[in-house]
Amino acid sequence: MKNGIGKLYHISTKKERIILGLMSGTSLDGLDLALCRFTGFGLETRVELLHFTTVSYDDAFKEKIRAIFSKHLVDLEQVCLMNAYIGRKHADIINQTLRQWNIVTGDVDLIASHGQTIYHAPKDLHQIGGMPNATLQIGDGDHIAVGTGIITLSDFRQKHTAAGGEGAPLAIYGDYLIFSKAGENRIMLNIGGIANFSFSPGDLNGKKVFSTDVGPGNTLMDAYVQKNFPGKSYDKDASIGLKGRANPDLLKALLNHPFFDFPIPKTTGPELFNPDYLYRAQQNSNTSNLAKEDVMATLNRFSAEGISKVMKQCLDPSQAFVMYISGGGMHNPLLLRNIKELFPAVEIKSTETLGIHADAKEAVLFAILANECLAGQVMPLGGSTKTPAIRMGKISLPD
């Protein structure tokens, strides 16, 4: 059988599968590409990261995305056009990157594409009666498949919402499969635009596993820098925040939102945590004239306090655990310092100590979802209906 379905079956039965994971997050920095070799599935999954890179987006491309990103009202024609445009752009990036790695496209079994989130709307935040959890990622998988000639799995989050979840975070599935360890309770903290973490117990009981968003990671800090410091897209090395001092009144106002008290698992995005959120907090705390460096220091502390607040709500204080950090936020020394101050007794490491490049982790996780979709079995995970036991990914054939 050489048709598409036959090829899928063949890939599912191979001892090894080569899968290219793609991730483009809410920070809009660029496209992460992680080429992985898989053997097995489920708790027998073994993954080797063969290559990883991030291809930065140019300013013009970022502006095209920002024009339709996380807004209640947008130009529908532009959304339609960008769905195809981003898919083609990602296909071009894939082809160029594979050539740089000296990888023949025929040697890649699958592409696992997260796509570009442009709006995230869980019921807890939209609060529109009768409407479900919803999320929207664009960058069409068919355009990637046709543009590369490689079978592509995409749009993973739709299945999650269809089955009762909120579309995020999805890290729980991959974190449990490849990062669980008998005898060690593990927190896998990812600090991207939004921060989230997964908990895997040392007894490997899948019913105890959970994952949740905790609030802003870098999104508010990045947005503030882009607005107030021309030529900068983020606070590199915390050079701005380290010059300031966190303001307790503004910090209290930032933390004064019911999201932080919602039961877990929960999800959020820049639809909530955006410049308007900061503006209202400054108005409510009479800190509108605060020095910019002090605002940055406060936003940094806010991200750390949000992480701490949610973790302490749902973790047993008598249980010891090790925290492994990934994502862009781990490169912010002030944020790491704040987190360590809030968790003085916790051992904190990078996911690189587990064999996965910290910046590659999310792209690898989507490659894991693709591997499970084709080769795995449905896993009972977590004790919440918001963590459905499903396989995810829509399949696009190149022919």
Residue pairs with C-beta under 8 A, 6 or more apart in sequence:
1 7
1 9
1 10
4 151
4 397
4 399
7 151
8 151
8 374
8 395
11 17
11 109
11 110
11 151
11 374
11 375
12 374
12 375
14 109
15 39
16 37
16 38
16 39
17 37
17 38
17 39
17 109
17 110
17 371
17 374
17 375
18 35
18 36
18 37
18 38
18 50
18 107
18 108
18 109
18 110
19 35
19 36
19 38
19 108
19 109
19 110
19 111
19 112
19 367
19 370
19 371
20 33
20 34
20 35
20 36
20 94
20 98
20 108
20 110
20 111
20 112
20 150
20 367
21 32
21 33
21 34
21 35
21 36
21 112
21 363
21 364
21 365
21 366
21 367
21 368
21 370
22 31
22 32
22 33
22 34
22 90
22 94
22 111
22 112
22 113
22 114
22 363
22 366
23 31
23 32
23 34
23 114
23 362
23 363
23 366
24 30
24 31
24 32
24 90
24 114
24 115
24 116
24 139
25 32
25 117
25 192
25 193
25 362
26 69
26 70
26 117
26 192
26 193
26 194
26 219
26 269
26 270
27 192
27 193
27 218
27 219
27 222
27 234
27 328
28 57
28 62
28 65
28 66
28 69
29 54
29 56
29 57
29 233
29 328
30 54
30 55
30 56
30 57
31 54
31 55
31 57
31 90
31 93
32 52
32 53
32 54
32 359
32 360
32 362
32 363
33 51
33 52
33 53
33 54
33 55
33 93
33 94
33 97
33 363
34 49
34 51
34 52
34 357
34 360
34 363
34 364
34 367
35 49
35 50
35 51
35 52
35 101
35 103
35 108
36 47
36 48
36 49
36 50
36 364
36 367
37 47
37 48
37 50
38 45
38 46
38 47
38 367
38 368
38 371
38 375
39 45
39 46
40 46
40 375
41 371
41 372
41 375
41 376
41 377
42 177
42 372
42 376
42 377
42 379
43 177
43 180
43 204
45 177
45 178
45 368
45 371
45 372
45 376
46 178
47 178
47 356
47 364
47 367
47 368
47 371
49 355
49 356
49 357
49 360
49 364
51 101
51 103
52 357
52 359
52 360
52 363
53 97
53 100
54 359
55 93
55 96
55 97
57 65
61 89
64 78
64 82
64 85
65 82
65 86
65 116
65 118
67 74
67 75
67 78
68 74
68 75
68 78
68 79
68 82
68 118
69 118
69 119
69 270
70 118
70 119
70 120
70 269
70 270
70 271
70 274
71 119
74 118
79 118
79 138
82 118
82 138
83 138
83 139
83 140
84 140
84 143
86 115
86 116
86 138
86 139
86 140
87 138
87 139
87 140
87 141
87 142
87 143
87 144
87 147
88 143
88 147
89 139
90 113
90 139
90 143
90 144
91 143
91 144
91 146
91 147
91 148
92 147
94 111
94 144
94 147
94 148
94 150
95 105
95 147
95 148
98 104
98 105
98 108
105 148
105 149
105 150
106 149
108 150
109 150
109 151
110 150
110 151
110 152
110 153
110 367
110 370
110 371
110 374
111 144
111 145
111 148
111 150
111 151
111 152
111 153
111 370
112 152
112 153
112 154
112 156
112 366
112 367
112 369
112 370
112 393
113 139
113 141
113 144
113 152
113 153
113 154
113 366
114 137
114 154
114 156
114 362
114 363
114 366
115 137
115 138
115 139
115 141
115 154
115 155
116 137
116 138
116 139
117 135
117 136
117 137
117 269
118 136
118 137
118 138
119 135
119 136
119 269
119 271
120 135
120 136
120 167
120 168
120 267
120 268
120 269
120 271
121 133
121 134
121 135
121 271
122 133
122 134
122 135
122 166
122 167
122 266
122 267
122 268
123 131
123 132
123 133
123 166
124 166
124 259
124 262
124 266
125 259
125 268
125 271
125 272
126 134
132 161
133 161
133 165
133 166
133 167
134 161
134 167
135 157
135 158
135 161
135 166
135 167
135 168
137 154
137 155
137 157
139 154
140 154
140 396
141 152
141 153
141 154
141 155
141 394
141 396
142 152
142 396
144 150
144 152
144 154
144 396
145 151
145 152
145 396
145 397
145 398
146 396
146 398
148 398
149 398
150 398
151 395
151 396
151 397
151 398
152 395
152 396
152 398
153 369
153 370
153 373
153 374
153 393
153 394
153 395
153 396
154 393
154 394
154 396
155 393
155 394
156 170
156 366
156 369
156 392
156 393
157 167
157 168
157 170
157 392
158 167
158 394
159 390
159 391
159 392
159 393
159 394
160 166
160 167
160 168
160 170
160 388
160 390
160 392
161 167
163 388
163 390
164 385
164 386
164 388
165 386
165 387
165 388
166 265
166 266
166 267
166 386
167 267
168 194
168 196
168 213
168 267
168 269
169 190
169 196
169 198
169 211
169 212
169 213
169 265
169 267
170 211
170 365
170 366
170 369
170 392
171 188
171 190
171 196
171 197
171 198
171 211
171 362
171 365
172 198
172 209
172 210
172 211
172 381
172 382
172 387
173 365
173 368
173 369
173 372
173 379
173 381
173 392
174 364
174 365
174 366
174 368
174 369
175 186
175 188
175 198
175 200
175 209
175 211
175 365
176 198
176 200
176 206
176 209
176 379
176 381
177 368
177 372
178 356
178 368
179 186
179 188
179 198
179 200
179 324
179 351
179 354
180 186
180 200
180 204
180 209
181 200
181 202
182 202
182 203
182 204
183 202
184 202
184 321
184 322
185 199
185 200
185 201
185 202
185 319
185 320
185 321
185 322
186 199
186 200
186 202
186 321
186 322
186 323
186 324
187 197
187 198
187 199
187 311
187 315
187 321
187 322
187 323
187 324
187 346
188 197
188 198
188 199
188 200
188 324
188 326
188 351
189 195
189 196
189 197
189 307
189 323
189 324
189 325
189 326
190 196
190 197
190 217
190 325
190 326
190 327
190 361
190 362
191 217
191 218
191 303
191 307
191 325
191 326
191 327
191 328
191 329
191 330
191 335
192 217
192 218
192 327
192 328
192 329
192 362
193 216
193 217
193 218
193 219
193 222
193 269
193 270
194 213
194 215
194 216
194 217
194 219
194 268
194 269
194 270
194 273
195 213
195 214
195 215
195 216
195 217
195 303
195 306
195 307
195 327
195 329
196 211
196 212
196 213
196 214
197 211
197 212
197 214
197 307
197 311
198 209
198 210
198 211
199 208
199 209
199 210
199 211
199 314
199 315
199 321
200 209
201 208
201 209
206 379
206 380
206 381
206 382
207 380
207 381
207 382
207 383
208 382
208 383
209 381
209 382
209 387
210 264
210 265
210 314
210 382
210 383
210 384
210 387
211 265
211 382
211 387
212 264
212 265
212 266
212 267
212 310
212 314
213 265
213 266
213 267
213 268
214 306
214 307
214 309
214 310
214 311
215 259
215 260
215 268
215 273
215 302
215 303
215 306
215 307
215 309
215 310
216 273
216 299
216 302
216 303
216 306
217 303
217 327
217 328
217 329
218 234
218 303
218 328
218 329
218 332
219 269
219 270
219 273
219 274
220 273
220 274
220 275
220 277
220 278
220 299
220 302
220 303
221 234
221 235
221 241
221 296
221 299
221 300
221 303
222 233
222 234
222 235
223 270
223 274
223 275
223 278
224 275
224 278
224 295
224 296
224 299
225 232
225 233
225 234
225 235
225 240
225 296
226 232
226 233
226 234
227 275
228 292
229 240
229 292
234 328
235 241
235 296
235 300
235 332
237 331
237 332
237 333
238 300
238 332
238 333
238 334
238 335
240 292
240 293
240 296
241 293
241 296
241 297
241 299
241 300
241 332
241 334
242 297
242 333
242 334
243 293
243 297
244 291
244 292
244 293
244 294
244 295
244 296
244 297
244 298
245 294
245 297
246 294
246 297
246 298
246 300
246 301
247 285
247 287
247 290
247 294
247 295
247 297
247 298
249 285
249 286
249 287
250 281
250 282
250 285
250 287
250 290
250 295
250 298
251 298
251 301
251 302
251 305
252 285
253 281
253 282
253 284
253 285
253 287
254 277
254 278
254 281
254 298
254 299
254 302
255 302
255 305
255 306
255 309
256 281
256 284
257 272
257 277
259 266
259 268
259 272
260 306
260 309
260 310
261 313
264 310
264 313
264 314
264 384
265 382
265 384
265 386
265 387
278 295
278 299
281 287
282 288
282 290
282 295
287 295
290 298
297 334
300 332
300 334
300 335
300 338
301 338
303 329
303 335
303 338
304 335
304 338
304 339
304 341
304 342
305 338
305 342
307 339
307 342
308 339
308 342
308 343
311 343
315 321
321 346
322 346
322 347
322 348
322 349
323 343
323 346
323 347
323 348
323 349
324 348
324 349
324 350
324 351
324 353
324 354
325 336
325 339
325 348
325 349
325 350
325 351
325 358
326 350
326 351
326 356
326 358
326 359
326 361
326 362
327 358
327 359
327 361
327 362
328 359
329 335
330 336
330 350
330 358
336 348
339 348
340 348
350 358
351 357
351 358
351 361
352 358
356 364
369 391
369 392
369 393
370 393
372 379
372 391
373 391
373 392
373 393
373 395
376 391
378 389
378 390
378 391
379 389
380 389
381 387
381 389
